[in-house]
Amino acid sequence: MKKHSILVSGGSGFVGKHLCDYLRKNGVDIIDGGNSTKDSRSAIDVTDLSQLLSIGDDVEAVIHLAAKTSVNDSFFSPRDTYYTNLVGTLNLLELARKKKIPKFLNISTYVYGQPQYSPVDERHPVDPRSPYNRSKLLAEQLCQSYSDDFDMDIVSLRPFYLYGSIPRPNSFIYCVLEQIIKKNGNVILSGESTRRDFLFIDDFINLIEVILNNFPVGYNLYNVGYGKSHLLTDVCRILAKLLKKKIHFNYDNQMRPGDITDMVADVTKVSTEFNWKPTTSLKQGLGRTVEEYTNAHRHKYGSLLQ
């Protein structure tokens, strides 16, 4: 990767932390936007255009991760979600336009609702089920508009489900780990048949690097996943086995707003255009996740992790 400055908004988030660590280890100068919202301690606030425009002129690429990402919170505070996710995206696009930054990589999310067919490709009808998902789809449309109107090269990625070491608090895997350890293996799920397409964070970071080194012209959109879904119950069993704990399931049969029973990404487009494919199996990825989780929490749970 060429050694130019890269602006990463949302650098303190789950993906941002892994990405910034990787880029720094490879000698890339990072302008780290942290959480990049008004309520963060970051030096950069993506909702403040004047602050963004004070950034120097040596930026080679923008990687836009900063967002209000909680689906639940988006129903209770929709304005905060729309404001941050749309104004933040708009301001970064303006920065890229005015500073003539040649590469803009927008990290979006799953926006297809309950699939009409599987695997889900980029032509599948969109059906966002929450203010959060709607805000990300609108942000994609802003990106496409700027690309069309101002001849900017922009990529939007729609990751289906990312996981990895240092799991996000309140993420599915983190909550399951906590329940297995703290509640004697009693895990509550919404149902028995829910499935997800899990992609390990390192594979996603690798894709970002490949795209930056082979950036396409115009506006381009890609679905990103492993290309195979797994039952959440099977994921829980793997986690329990790695922790050497027994597991018992309880089902509340309560679907949250926006919940989807199954999703599988068709990664043909991204794999073909960038010669990329994920290399970390679910068992490998969960193994690394559990290893780092236990190392980070051994002081907290002590003998429960023995």
MOHU-V282441 format. One line per field, one symbol per residue. burial: I if it has 16 or more other C-alpha atoms within 10 Angstrom, else O. A space follows every 50 residues. Layout:
burial=???
This chain:
burial=OOOOIIIIIIIIIIIIIIIIOIIOOOOIIIIIIIIIIOOOOIOIIIIIIO OIIOOOOOIIIIIIIIIIIIIOOIOOOIOOIIOIIIIIIIIIIIIIIOIO IIIIIIIIIIIIIIIOOOIIIIOOOOIIIIIIIIIIIIIIOIIIOIIOOO OIIIIIIIIIIIIIIIIOOOOOIIOIIIIIIOOOIIIOIIIOOIIIIIII IIIIIOIIIOIIOOIOOOIIIIIIIIIIIIOIIOIIIIIIOIIOIOIOOO OOOOOOOIOIIIIIIIIIIIIOOOOIIIOOOIOOIIIIIIOIIIOOOOOO OOOOIO
